[in-house]
């Protein structure tokens, strides 16, 4: 038995890059939110501090969503 996977990736270079960045961002955010939930429990962080932590983590992963 074998399985064949087919992907319909965008042919345009910029659309392909946007797609790949989106997938990378999705998995990063899922992992970050799971880990950060533990950080926030019992914490008094403000929304601004959480936002700053998120943008710093995105920078470390080289993900740009705020152009």
Helices and strands as residue ranges (DSSP letters): H 13-40, H 47-60
